[in-house]
Amino acid sequence: MSLFWIMFAVALVFSGIGFKKYVWFISIGYGFAVAAIGVALLIAGGAKLGAGVICACLLFVAYGLRLGGYLAFRELRSSSYNKKMQTEIKDGSNMPLVAKCGIWVSAALLYAAETAPVAFRVSAGKGVDALLVVGMLISVIGLVVESLADLQKNAAKKANPRRFVDTGLYRLVRCPNYLGEMLFWTGVFVGGLPIYQGAVQWIVALLGYLGIIYVMFGGARRLELRQNRTYGNDPVYQEYVRTTPIMIPFVPLYSVAKYTWLVA
């Protein structure tokens, strides 16, 4: 578990950007923390790492740089996005320092737990196996889905900023970017199945995986509530919501708005 705590320290450093704007603990800081963890795992494993494990670490780097870069660009360059979010998300300027530290530490623990399956593999000196390959394939699919969903949303919003997005992957589910996120971390968890040793590693890996699934459904609820306020009177939007699953393709879950236990 010593490598896990190193990953936790790395996550603390890179997610600490949230002290400038607290939402960055779980957005820009999240992406760059995961990328940094991937680099740290490569350094920790050194020359003993096989090609398969190196690829698993590089997936963290690719995932984190894409997400962190995309969010940073949107945050720093998109005036329309910032104007919209001013009414949706508080800047945290009046948040007590203790509360900010609580978010910082809990977020960093989540990031370390999410990446723990690969950290456990590096610590154990285990190379590639069938489930690692399967897991990486799932993660690659998730990364592609998430990236494509963001590109399609940006293109649709440029064409018609006032309309909800229901083209491309958004015909399949209403939150395909969150679907891609869940697929990515499902792959990471699956890839670690052969190497979890003892109850502690299983608990850490499960908490990381279930934690990010919970966060994604919470994000979907927050988006649904916001879209309901913006487009709720549009009959075309109402039909879209009634017929398009919110998160998982072909699963008839069309709304999570009523689930108040999902933090919005």
C-alpha positions in Angstrom: 0.0 0.0 0.0 3.0 2.3 0.2 2.7 3.2 -3.5 -1.0 4.0 -2.9 0.0 6.7 -0.4 2.5 8.1 -2.9 -0.3 8.3 -5.4 -2.4 10.1 -2.8 0.4 12.6 -2.2 0.7 13.2 -6.0 -3.1 13.7 -6.2 -3.0 16.2 -3.4 -0.3 18.3 -5.1 -2.0 18.5 -8.5 -5.6 18.8 -7.3 -4.5 21.6 -4.9 -5.3 24.0 -7.8 -8.7 24.0 -6.3 -7.7 26.4 -3.6 -7.8 29.1 -6.3 -11.4 28.1 -7.3 -12.8 25.2 -5.3 -14.6 23.5 -8.2 -11.2 22.9 -9.7 -10.6 20.3 -7.0 -12.9 18.0 -9.0 -12.5 19.3 -12.5 -9.1 20.6 -13.8 -7.3 19.3 -10.7 -8.9 15.9 -11.3 -7.6 15.6 -14.8 -4.1 16.7 -14.1 -3.9 14.6 -10.9 -4.7 11.5 -12.8 -2.1 12.4 -15.5 0.5 13.0 -12.8 -0.3 9.7 -11.2 0.3 7.9 -14.5 3.7 9.6 -14.7 4.5 8.8 -11.1 3.6 5.1 -11.7 6.0 5.0 -14.6 8.8 6.4 -12.5 8.0 4.1 -9.6 8.0 1.0 -11.8 11.1 1.9 -13.6 12.8 -0.5 -16.0 10.9 -3.5 -14.5 7.6 -2.4 -16.1 6.4 -4.5 -19.1 4.9 -3.0 -22.2 1.3 -3.8 -21.0 1.7 -2.0 -17.7 3.4 0.9 -19.3 0.4 1.3 -21.7 -1.9 1.2 -18.7 0.0 4.0 -17.1 0.1 6.0 -20.3 -3.7 5.7 -20.5 -3.9 7.7 -17.3 -1.6 10.3 -18.8 -3.6 10.5 -22.0 -6.9 10.6 -20.1 -5.8 13.2 -17.6 -4.2 15.5 -20.1 -7.2 15.4 -22.3 -9.7 16.0 -19.5 -7.6 18.6 -17.7 -6.7 20.4 -20.9 -10.3 20.5 -22.2 -11.7 21.8 -18.9 -8.9 24.4 -18.5 -9.5 25.6 -22.0 -13.2 25.8 -21.5 -12.8 27.5 -18.1 -10.2 30.0 -19.2 -11.2 30.8 -22.8 -15.0 30.4 -23.0 -16.6 33.6 -21.8 -20.1 32.2 -22.5 -19.4 29.2 -20.4 -18.1 31.3 -17.5 -21.1 33.6 -17.7 -23.5 30.7 -17.6 -21.7 28.9 -14.7 -21.7 32.1 -12.6 -25.4 31.4 -11.9 -24.9 27.6 -11.5 -21.8 27.1 -9.4 -20.5 29.3 -6.6 -16.9 30.3 -6.7 -16.3 29.2 -3.1 -14.8 32.5 -2.1 -16.8 32.4 1.1 -16.2 28.8 1.8 -14.3 28.1 5.1 -10.8 26.8 4.7 -11.6 23.7 6.7 -14.4 22.8 4.1 -12.0 23.4 1.2 -9.4 21.1 2.9 -12.1 18.5 3.3 -13.0 18.5 -0.4 -9.3 18.6 -1.3 -8.3 15.5 0.8 -11.4 13.5 -0.1 -11.0 14.2 -3.8 -7.3 13.2 -3.7 -8.2 10.0 -1.9 -10.8 9.2 -4.6 -8.2 9.8 -7.4 -5.7 7.5 -5.7 -8.4 4.8 -5.2 -9.5 5.1 -8.8 -6.0 4.5 -10.1 -5.1 1.9 -7.4 -5.7 -1.1 -9.6 -2.6 -0.2 -11.7 -0.7 0.9 -8.6 -1.3 -2.5 -7.1 -0.1 -4.2 -10.2 3.1 -2.1 -10.3 3.8 -2.8 -6.6 3.3 -6.5 -7.1 5.6 -6.6 -10.1 2.9 -8.2 -12.2 3.0 -8.0 -16.0 0.3 -8.2 -18.6 -2.5 -10.7 -18.5 -5.8 -11.2 -20.4 -7.9 -9.1 -18.0 -5.4 -6.2 -18.2 -5.7 -6.3 -22.0 -9.5 -6.5 -21.8 -9.6 -3.7 -19.3 -7.4 -1.4 -21.4 -9.6 -2.0 -24.4 -12.6 -0.9 -22.4 -10.8 2.1 -21.2 -9.7 3.1 -24.7 -13.3 2.8 -25.8 -14.4 5.0 -22.9 -11.7 7.6 -23.7 -12.8 7.7 -27.4 -16.5 8.0 -26.4 -15.8 10.8 -23.9 -13.6 12.7 -26.3 -16.0 12.4 -29.2 -19.0 13.4 -27.1 -17.2 16.6 -26.0 -16.3 17.4 -29.7 -19.8 16.8 -30.8 -21.3 19.0 -28.1 -18.9 21.8 -28.9 -19.8 21.6 -32.6 -23.5 21.5 -31.9 -23.4 24.5 -29.5 -21.4 26.5 -32.0 -24.1 25.8 -34.6 -27.0 26.5 -32.2 -26.0 27.8 -28.8 -29.6 28.0 -27.5 -30.6 24.4 -28.3 -30.0 21.3 -26.3 -27.7 18.7 -28.0 -29.4 15.5 -29.4 -27.1 14.7 -32.3 -24.3 12.1 -32.7 -23.7 10.1 -29.5 -26.4 12.2 -27.8 -28.9 10.2 -29.8 -27.8 7.2 -27.9 -27.7 8.6 -24.3 -28.1 12.1 -23.0 -24.8 12.1 -21.1 -22.4 10.3 -23.4 -19.4 12.1 -21.9 -20.2 10.6 -18.5 -20.8 7.2 -20.1 -17.3 7.4 -21.5 -15.9 8.3 -18.1 -17.6 5.3 -16.5 -16.3 3.0 -19.3 -12.8 4.3 -18.7 -12.8 3.5 -15.0 -14.7 0.2 -15.5 -11.7 -0.9 -17.7 -9.2 0.2 -15.0 -11.1 -1.8 -12.3 -11.5 -4.9 -14.6 -7.8 -4.8 -15.4 -7.0 -5.1 -11.7 -9.2 -8.1 -11.0 -6.3 -10.7 -11.2 -4.0 -8.8 -8.8 -6.1 -7.6 -5.9 -4.7 -9.2 -2.7 -6.6 -9.2 0.5 -9.6 -7.3 1.7 -7.9 -3.9 1.9 -7.0 -3.8 -1.8 -10.4 -5.0 -2.8 -12.1 -2.4 -0.7 -9.8 0.4 -2.0 -10.4 -0.6 -5.6 -14.2 -0.9 -5.1 -14.4 2.4 -3.3 -12.6 4.1 -6.1 -14.7 2.5 -8.8 -18.1 3.0 -7.1 -17.1 6.5 -6.0 -16.6 7.7 -9.6 -19.8 6.0 -10.7 -21.6 7.9 -8.0 -20.0 11.1 -9.0 -21.0 10.6 -12.7 -24.6 9.9 -11.8 -24.5 13.0 -9.5 -23.2 15.0 -12.5 -25.9 13.6 -14.7 -28.6 14.7 -12.2 -27.1 18.2 -11.9 -27.1 18.5 -15.7 -30.7 17.2 -16.0 -31.9 19.7 -13.4 -30.2 22.5 -15.3 -31.5 21.4 -18.7 -35.0 21.1 -17.2 -34.9 24.7 -16.1 -33.6 25.8 -19.5 -35.5 23.6 -22.0 -38.4 22.2 -19.9 -41.1 24.0 -21.8 -39.8 22.8 -25.2 -42.0 19.8 -26.4 -39.1 18.6 -28.5 -36.8 18.4 -25.4 -39.6 16.7 -23.5 -39.8 14.0 -26.2 -36.0 13.6 -26.2 -36.0 13.1 -22.4 -38.8 10.6 -22.6 -37.2 8.4 -25.3 -33.4 8.7 -24.7 -31.8 7.1 -21.6 -29.8 9.5 -19.5 -26.7 7.5 -19.1 -26.5 3.8 -20.1 -27.6 2.8 -23.7 -30.7 0.6 -23.9 -31.3 0.8 -20.2 -34.7 2.5 -19.7 -33.5 4.9 -17.0 -34.7 8.3 -18.3 -34.3 10.5 -15.3 -32.4 10.7 -12.1 -33.8 14.1 -11.0 -35.9 12.6 -8.2 -32.9 10.8 -6.6 -32.0 13.5 -4.1 -29.3 11.2 -2.6 -27.3 12.0 -5.7 -25.5 15.2 -4.8 -26.4 17.8 -7.4 
